Amino acid sequence: MLGHEEENCRKKNKVRKEWRVVQTDGAAGRILARQDQQQETHNLQEGFIRPRRPIPRAANQQHTTIQSPLSNVFQALLEEEVEIREARAEDSRPSPMDNIITWNIRGLNSPNKQEDITGFLNKQNVAFKEIIHRHCQTQMQGSQMMQVYEIFKNVRGPLRKLNRDKFADAHEQQGIASRKLELIQEQLQHNPRDRDLMAQEKECRANYMRTAE
């Protein structure tokens, strides 16, 4: 005989559980509705569920705020500039770029520098301004540096013809200025207090230095 007897079967006395729909009356229904309403109040708009019970916190818990190191940008630039100045102060030799910038700033409105640059241009001639104005107003193609180069290149020929009449004997001007300076200095030795001779001697000396360059 296979199996076992019905009296010895364990499944006989076992209770089977089943899910059934419970019909509630009015009072119980109101309780369930109130519970559902309370459950909905715990739900946030974003879809998260708010905890019903507060999270326990330790009594000695301290809130520490992490402060990010914020630095002032202007202060950092100032410190960097101070370091650069200190480094330059250690080296007493000025850089070539500093000399160029200083020369440009000092001679920006200096009449002596302008005279040195345009010393051998026939500026008194009426055609000088007309030539410069005509070539500067001409439209050029290319970058700004290329345009400046083209202007100088085009104005070189007309100015060469214009300056030839006045500076054709430029190589002889140094000797003429030297002899004129010696003559004024001899006259000044006999009359050392003559202010007119002093002014002429100063002008002749400046003219000689300019032609010697």
C-alpha positions in Angstrom: 0.0 0.0 0.0 1.4 3.3 -1.0 0.9 6.6 0.9 -0.6 6.9 4.3 -3.9 6.7 6.0 -6.4 9.5 6.1 -6.3 9.7 9.9 -2.6 10.2 9.9 -2.7 13.0 7.2 -1.4 16.3 8.5 -3.2 18.3 5.8 -6.5 17.3 7.2 -6.3 19.4 10.3 -4.5 22.3 8.7 -6.6 25.5 8.3 -6.5 27.1 4.8 -6.4 30.9 4.7 -8.3 32.8 2.1 -8.5 36.5 1.3 -12.0 37.8 1.4 -13.4 41.3 0.7 -14.7 42.6 4.0 -17.8 44.6 3.8 -17.5 47.5 6.3 -20.3 49.5 7.8 -20.5 53.3 8.0 -18.4 53.9 11.1 -15.6 51.5 10.0 -15.7 53.1 6.5 -15.2 56.5 7.9 -12.2 55.3 9.9 -10.6 53.8 6.8 -11.3 57.0 4.9 -9.6 59.0 7.6 -6.6 56.8 7.5 -6.4 57.1 3.8 -6.6 60.9 4.1 -3.8 60.9 6.7 -1.7 58.7 4.4 -2.2 61.2 1.5 -1.1 64.1 3.7 2.3 62.5 4.1 2.9 62.3 0.4 4.7 65.3 -1.0 4.1 66.9 -4.4 7.3 65.6 -5.8 6.2 62.0 -5.1 8.3 61.4 -2.0 6.8 60.1 1.2 7.3 62.2 4.3 8.3 60.1 7.4 5.6 59.8 10.0 7.9 59.7 12.9 10.6 62.4 13.4 14.2 61.2 12.9 15.9 60.9 16.3 18.8 63.2 16.7 21.6 63.0 19.2 21.5 65.6 21.9 25.1 66.6 21.5 24.9 66.8 17.7 26.6 69.9 16.4 25.8 71.5 13.0 29.0 72.3 11.3 28.9 74.5 8.2 31.6 73.9 5.6 32.9 77.2 4.4 34.5 77.2 1.1 37.7 79.2 0.9 36.6 82.3 -1.0 39.4 84.6 -2.1 39.2 88.1 -3.4 40.3 88.2 -7.0 41.5 91.8 -6.8 43.5 91.0 -3.6 45.1 88.0 -5.4 46.1 90.3 -8.4 47.5 92.9 -6.0 49.6 90.3 -4.3 50.9 89.0 -7.6 51.8 92.5 -8.7 53.7 93.1 -5.5 55.6 89.8 -6.1 56.5 90.9 -9.6 57.7 94.3 -8.4 59.8 92.7 -5.7 61.3 90.4 -8.3 62.1 93.3 -10.6 63.6 95.3 -7.7 66.1 92.5 -7.1 67.3 92.7 -10.7 68.6 96.3 -11.1 69.1 95.9 -14.8 66.1 97.2 -16.7 64.7 95.1 -19.5 64.8 96.3 -23.1 61.0 96.4 -23.2 60.9 98.7 -20.2 63.3 101.0 -22.0 61.2 101.1 -25.1 57.9 101.8 -23.2 59.6 104.5 -21.2 61.1 106.1 -24.3 57.6 106.1 -26.0 55.8 107.6 -23.0 58.4 110.3 -22.3 58.6 111.4 -25.9 54.9 111.2 -26.7 54.4 115.0 -26.5 58.1 116.0 -26.6 58.9 118.5 -29.3 62.5 117.4 -29.3 61.6 113.8 -30.1 59.2 115.0 -32.8 62.0 117.1 -34.2 64.4 114.1 -34.2 61.9 112.0 -36.1 61.0 114.6 -38.7 64.3 116.5 -38.7 65.1 115.6 -42.3 61.7 116.2 -43.8 61.0 119.4 -45.8 58.0 120.3 -43.6 58.0 124.0 -44.6 57.2 123.1 -48.2 53.5 123.6 -49.2 53.4 120.2 -51.0 54.5 118.3 -47.9 51.0 118.2 -46.2 49.3 117.6 -49.5 51.4 114.5 -50.1 50.9 113.1 -46.6 47.1 113.8 -46.7 46.6 112.2 -50.1 48.4 109.0 -49.3 46.9 108.6 -45.9 43.4 108.9 -47.3 43.9 106.2 -49.9 42.0 103.0 -49.1 44.4 100.0 -48.6 43.6 96.3 -48.4 44.9 93.9 -45.7 45.5 94.2 -42.0 46.3 97.5 -40.3 50.0 96.8 -40.2 49.9 96.1 -43.9 48.1 99.3 -44.6 50.6 101.4 -42.6 53.4 99.6 -44.5 51.8 100.4 -47.9 51.3 104.1 -46.9 55.0 104.5 -46.0 56.0 102.6 -49.2 53.9 104.9 -51.4 54.9 108.1 -49.7 58.6 107.4 -49.8 59.1 108.3 -53.5 57.3 111.7 -53.4 59.0 112.7 -50.2 62.4 111.8 -51.5 61.9 114.2 -54.4 60.6 116.9 -52.1 63.4 116.6 -49.6 66.2 116.5 -52.2 66.3 120.2 -52.7 66.7 121.0 -49.0 68.8 118.0 -47.8 70.9 117.2 -50.8 74.0 118.4 -49.0 73.1 116.7 -45.6 76.6 115.2 -45.4 78.1 118.7 -45.4 75.8 120.1 -42.8 77.9 118.7 -39.9 81.0 120.6 -41.0 79.0 123.8 -41.5 77.4 123.5 -38.1 80.8 122.8 -36.5 82.4 125.9 -38.0 79.4 128.1 -37.0 79.6 126.8 -33.4 83.3 127.5 -33.2 82.8 131.1 -34.4 80.1 131.8 -31.8 82.2 130.3 -29.0 85.1 132.6 -29.9 82.8 135.6 -29.8 81.4 134.4 -26.5 84.9 134.2 -24.9 85.4 137.9 -25.4 81.8 138.8 -24.2 80.9 136.0 -21.7 77.9 138.0 -20.3 76.3 138.6 -23.7 72.9 136.9 -23.5 72.4 137.0 -27.2 75.6 135.2 -27.9 74.8 132.6 -25.2 71.4 131.9 -26.9 73.1 131.6 -30.3 75.8 129.3 -28.9 73.1 127.0 -27.4 71.2 126.9 -30.7 74.3 126.2 -32.7 75.4 123.5 -30.3 72.0 121.7 -30.6 72.1 122.0 -34.4 75.6 120.5 -34.4 74.6 117.6 -32.2 71.6 116.9 -34.4 73.7 116.9 -37.6 76.3 114.7 -35.9 73.8 112.0 -35.3 
